[in-house]
Amino acid sequence: MRKVTVELGDRAYDILIDHHSLSKIGLELSKRVQPSQVAVVSDETVAALYSEQVLRSLDKVGIKATRITFPAGEKSKSLVEYGRLIDRMIERGIDRKSAVIALGGGVTGDLAGFASACYMRGISYVQAPTSLLAMVDSSVGGKTGIDHPLAKNLIGAFYQPRLVFADTATLDTLPAVEFHSGMAEAIKHGVIRDSGYFSFIENNREAILNRDPEVMEYLIAKSCQIKAEVVGADEREAGFRAILNFGHTAGHAIEALTNYKGYRHGEAVSVGMVIASQIAREVCGFSKEETARLRDVLNQVKLPTTLAAAPELSAESILKAMYSDKKTEGGTLRFVLPVRIGETQIVQVTDEALIKSAIESVSY
Amino acid sequence: MRKVTVELGDRAYDILIDHHSLSKIGLELSKRVQPSQVAVVSDETVAALYSEQVLRSLDKVGIKATRITFPAGEKSKSLVEYGRLIDRMIERGIDRKSAVIALGGGVTGDLAGFASACYMRGISYVQAPTSLLAMVDSSVGGKTGIDHPLAKNLIGAFYQPRLVFADTATLDTLPAVEFHSGMAEAIKHGVIRDSGYFSFIENNREAILNRDPEVMEYLIAKSCQIKAEVVGADEREAGFRAILNFGHTAGHAIEALTNYKGYRHGEAVSVGMVIASQIAREVCGFSKEETARLRDVLNQVKLPTTLAAAPELSAESILKAMYSDKKTEGGTLRFVLPVRIGETQIVQVTDEALIKSAIESVSY
């Protein structure tokens, strides 16, 4: 078992990463949270695979538990589904001393985390991520929320879990495309903060694609450690935390323009990182060699590095979509740009020709 | 102008209390918050009375502002109305750097405060209370939220405003019953923390009923100061903050059993304080004389001290409703009980006969 701590004063919490550990989640909860009762919240797909294990584990330590499910998919991050989840929590008698386990991927963590944040003005919750994206990224840092028809994650809260409990064995049932998508955030962590970690991914690409338990355990711990450092320094994204948005400025635009269907989040971020690295070559002297290394490692873990899946997207339309993102400030685009692998800067870029040319370098 | 500061570290904020000050709210916002834009949120009744003043004041300092209204009444503290408010905030272009002014009573503060808490994971908001209840109580302390059909304030957040801005001139348009209801919380503050303040209310009851500006300004500042001290010591109601619940254990039960129609919140709290003081006589030696002083001052500000308005309520039914309140812990009732005026204890009371007899002393 590997342990990473997110240092946030009286809201500090541990991330525990281990293989075949889901059967021990009850024991950890009884030690750390001592809830009066637990709601195990997951989508129907994940519930069918893993909720029995979790319920048994809670039962073993004498914690009363109830399962609440919702339909799988991003569509469940809605105000309607949120209200339904709250209804069920009341029906099942969840009270101030109860806890929620968000068992699943990013959607589950966001929805169940936000319900926990606001139920009786905040009850304990535990993230039990079962997707690679959730393990390396979304389960850590306390961002919770739901979508609005006009904007993703528009309604939400910063609310930290009491524990993140990742069983790497759950990756075995993850569809390949989801696995690859999760790798985009891991590679991002290497680029923004840790060249050694980036090299580790380059050198272990085969083991990673085979989901080798030991390699994955190290990888997840390393990503969590980097994210924990960043979140610990800037919990509410006042400044520094923005470096986690490397690849996301263009990535979000690509996702939005393809109606969240053309590219998965990690896939769009992958293309976005290539676009950012092209801009960085001009703006921060990011080298041609490292640009190539980034593109190569993305390709090696089966991530797209071009807009081949959306040839209809023009550089102009992507540029326009970037301006309408909620992260724009005062009408200027801000990019997280690598100086070299392991080090980034946040730069306001006003040269639209440069941005368009970077987008065109990945266009079809 | 009187100023009270709520000491909450980097979330500290001022409460400004003054007569005919609404025309200066723009100036204070431009100094303290510098929002890119402001949404002035109020119910239709208050909007008709005061929103123009606020919009003009913002316009005068060059802050772009937009008015958003919702139907008056507790019914608007719903997930549906919450969603509508968020929709309108998006339509009007509210962004991360914008602020919300919650202009109105407790419902407005709770609803608009909760929208601010979750919009883009939290934007600035200002409480501009226009009811006495909101001025002395609900606008201070950061409790925001909406109701669920099964429980009041079930969905919400602790989220502090950037400023509380109370114009005591707005009390002139407050219906008398609402004014009296607000006095219950002021009297509560005297009982739990400050016998001098309690005496001030006793000695100034005529001026209070006449809504004398100077007396009301002092009273509101004093109540805010007491609430600010309590909230500053225990923001998230881990323990000490519970003393603010004096009169609320029975009060909530009476409100719930009369479907929030028989008694206004302050009226139910008034009866609840009398019940608690009866229990305190047995449990903490609260004197007969001070019990009478409390009942007298409540009557003098036209608050009920009996269940005359709900003769159908039995002591048994009130006892049962108290047990189902969300503040019950481990099946035991906890009461905030005065030892003497100005000093309270939190006591677990298991003697049901004693509680019933206290309720019967106010029954009809």
Interface residues (C-beta under 8 A of the other chain):
Chain A: L79 Y82 G83 I86 D87 I90 D95 R96 K97 A117 C118 Y119 M120 R121 G122 K143 G145 H148 L150 A151 N153 L154 I155 G156 A157 F158 R236 K326 E329
Chain B: L79 Y82 G83 I86 D87 I90 D95 R96 K97 F114 A117 C118 Y119 M120 R121 G122 K143 G145 H148 L150 A151 N153 L154 I155 G156 A157 F158 R236 K326 E329
